Amino acid sequence: MREHEGESYRETLTAKVESLGLSSAVRFVNRFVEFPELMTYLGACDVYVTPYTGEDQIASGTLAYAMAAGRPIVSTPYVYAREVLADGRGQLVPFGDSEAMAEATLRYLENGPLERRTRRVAYAYAIPMRWRIVGVDYLRFFNEILGIPGMAGSSRSASHPRLDAADHPQRGSS
């Protein structure tokens, strides 16, 4: 966005935060955030929000990480969010409806049982998306295709450790 619009978008957001008197509650981080720091931020948030403006948002890596961190999520219904937040794993609100977004966020903050249930089902759904589990699944699949014995079954039935830096690919790797 910065490449096409310069700093105008961020400056608009900063001005909006100031006009609403939220400067002490909102912090903009103007740099790439490495994985450990991202997980610290996600672990500290009460509700994760993805307010994308249209269906053309194909995916959101931070949404997947928020699920893996067990955060309750409120999102607009872009394709990826509709899929991963189905079945009680999060709340979807219409595009451009800030009132609905605020209501859904408050629903989590005011309803402890809903918030805890959503955190549990989102976390459980995210377990198979961890990089080491996906890697093992691919290895098993490739070995099966090549007829290499000893890798039958799926890693998804195994007990899985918590998400940590080993579950995230290093920047610049393929």
C-alpha positions as CSV (number, residue, x, y, z in Angstrom):
1,M,0.0,0.0,0.0
2,R,2.8,2.4,0.9
3,E,4.3,1.9,-2.6
4,H,1.1,3.1,-4.3
5,E,-0.2,5.7,-1.7
6,G,2.9,6.7,0.3
7,E,2.2,7.3,3.9
8,S,-1.3,8.8,3.4
9,Y,-3.2,5.6,4.5
10,R,-1.3,5.3,7.7
11,E,-1.5,9.1,8.3
12,T,-5.3,8.8,7.9
13,L,-5.4,6.0,10.4
14,T,-3.3,8.0,12.9
15,A,-5.5,11.1,12.5
16,K,-8.6,8.9,13.0
17,V,-7.2,7.4,16.2
18,E,-6.3,10.9,17.5
19,S,-9.7,12.3,16.6
20,L,-11.4,9.5,18.6
21,G,-9.2,10.1,21.6
22,L,-7.6,6.6,21.4
23,S,-4.0,7.6,21.1
24,S,-3.1,6.0,24.4
25,A,-4.8,2.7,23.4
26,V,-3.5,2.3,19.8
27,R,0.1,1.8,18.7
28,F,1.2,1.7,15.1
29,V,4.3,-0.3,14.4
30,N,5.9,1.0,11.2
31,R,8.1,-2.0,10.3
32,F,8.0,-5.7,9.5
33,V,7.3,-7.6,12.7
34,E,9.2,-10.8,13.1
35,F,7.4,-14.0,14.2
36,P,8.3,-14.0,17.9
37,E,7.2,-10.4,18.3
38,L,4.0,-11.0,16.3
39,M,3.1,-13.9,18.6
40,T,3.7,-11.6,21.6
41,Y,1.3,-9.1,20.2
42,L,-1.3,-11.7,19.4
43,G,-0.9,-13.3,22.8
44,A,-1.6,-9.9,24.4
45,C,-4.8,-9.1,22.4
46,D,-8.2,-9.8,23.8
47,V,-9.9,-10.0,20.4
48,Y,-8.3,-10.2,16.9
49,V,-10.0,-8.2,14.2
50,T,-9.6,-8.4,10.4
51,P,-11.7,-5.7,8.9
52,Y,-10.9,-6.2,5.2
53,T,-13.1,-4.2,2.9
54,G,-13.8,-6.8,0.2
55,E,-13.9,-10.4,-0.9
56,D,-10.7,-10.0,-2.9
57,Q,-8.7,-10.5,0.3
58,I,-7.7,-14.1,-0.5
59,A,-5.9,-15.0,2.8
60,S,-4.5,-13.6,6.0
61,G,-1.4,-15.1,7.6
62,T,-2.0,-13.2,10.8
63,L,-5.5,-14.6,11.0
64,A,-4.1,-18.1,10.9
65,Y,-1.5,-17.1,13.6
66,A,-4.3,-15.5,15.7
67,M,-6.2,-18.8,15.6
68,A,-3.0,-20.7,16.5
69,A,-2.6,-18.3,19.5
70,G,-6.1,-19.2,20.6
71,R,-7.5,-15.6,20.1
72,P,-11.2,-15.0,19.5
73,I,-11.6,-13.4,16.1
74,V,-14.0,-11.0,14.5
75,S,-13.7,-10.6,10.7
76,T,-15.4,-9.4,7.6
77,P,-16.5,-12.3,5.4
78,Y,-13.6,-12.6,2.8
79,V,-13.1,-16.0,1.4
80,Y,-10.5,-17.3,3.8
81,A,-12.2,-15.9,6.9
82,R,-15.5,-17.6,5.9
83,E,-13.7,-20.9,5.7
84,V,-11.6,-20.9,8.8
85,L,-14.1,-19.1,11.1
86,A,-17.0,-21.4,10.3
87,D,-18.5,-23.6,12.9
88,G,-18.1,-21.3,15.8
89,R,-14.4,-20.6,15.3
90,G,-15.0,-16.8,15.0
91,Q,-17.6,-14.2,14.2
92,L,-18.2,-12.8,10.7
93,V,-19.7,-9.3,10.2
94,P,-20.7,-7.6,7.0
95,F,-18.2,-5.5,5.0
96,G,-18.1,-1.9,6.0
97,D,-20.4,-2.4,9.1
98,S,-18.3,-0.9,11.9
99,E,-21.3,-1.1,14.3
100,A,-21.6,-4.9,13.7
101,M,-17.8,-5.3,14.2
102,A,-18.0,-3.4,17.5
103,E,-21.0,-5.5,18.7
104,A,-19.2,-8.8,17.8
105,T,-16.1,-7.6,19.6
106,L,-18.0,-6.7,22.7
107,R,-19.8,-10.0,22.5
108,Y,-16.5,-11.7,23.2
109,L,-15.4,-9.2,25.9
110,E,-18.7,-9.5,27.7
111,N,-19.4,-13.2,27.3
112,G,-16.7,-15.3,28.9
113,P,-18.1,-18.7,28.0
114,L,-18.5,-17.7,24.3
115,E,-15.0,-16.3,24.3
116,R,-13.4,-19.4,25.9
117,R,-15.3,-21.8,23.7
118,T,-14.3,-19.9,20.5
119,R,-10.7,-19.8,21.6
120,R,-10.7,-23.6,22.1
121,V,-12.3,-24.5,18.8
122,A,-10.1,-22.0,16.9
123,Y,-6.9,-23.3,18.5
124,A,-7.9,-26.9,17.8
125,Y,-8.6,-26.0,14.1
126,A,-5.3,-24.3,13.7
127,I,-3.2,-27.2,15.0
128,P,-2.9,-29.0,11.6
129,M,-1.8,-25.7,9.9
130,R,1.5,-25.6,11.9
131,W,4.5,-25.7,9.6
132,R,6.1,-28.8,11.0
133,I,2.8,-30.7,10.8
134,V,2.1,-29.6,7.3
135,G,5.7,-30.6,6.4
136,V,5.3,-34.1,7.9
137,D,2.0,-34.5,6.0
138,Y,3.7,-33.5,2.7
139,L,6.6,-35.9,3.4
140,R,4.1,-38.7,4.1
141,F,2.2,-37.9,0.9
142,F,5.3,-37.8,-1.3
143,N,6.6,-41.0,0.2
144,E,3.2,-42.6,-0.4
145,I,3.3,-41.5,-4.0
146,L,6.8,-42.8,-4.4
147,G,6.0,-46.0,-2.7
148,I,8.4,-45.5,0.2
149,P,7.3,-47.5,3.2
150,G,7.3,-46.4,6.8
151,M,5.5,-43.2,6.5
152,A,1.9,-44.4,6.4
153,G,-0.8,-42.6,8.4
154,S,-1.3,-39.0,9.1
155,S,0.5,-36.7,11.5
156,R,-2.9,-35.1,12.3
157,S,-3.8,-37.9,14.7
158,A,-0.6,-37.4,16.7
159,S,-0.2,-35.3,19.8
160,H,1.0,-31.9,18.8
161,P,3.2,-29.4,20.8
162,R,2.3,-25.8,21.2
163,L,3.0,-23.3,18.3
164,D,6.5,-21.9,18.6
165,A,9.2,-20.4,16.3
166,A,9.9,-23.9,14.8
167,D,6.4,-23.8,13.3
168,H,7.1,-20.7,11.3
169,P,9.3,-20.7,8.1
170,Q,12.2,-18.4,8.3
171,R,11.9,-15.2,6.3
172,G,13.3,-15.7,2.8
173,S,13.0,-19.5,2.8
174,S,10.8,-21.4,0.4
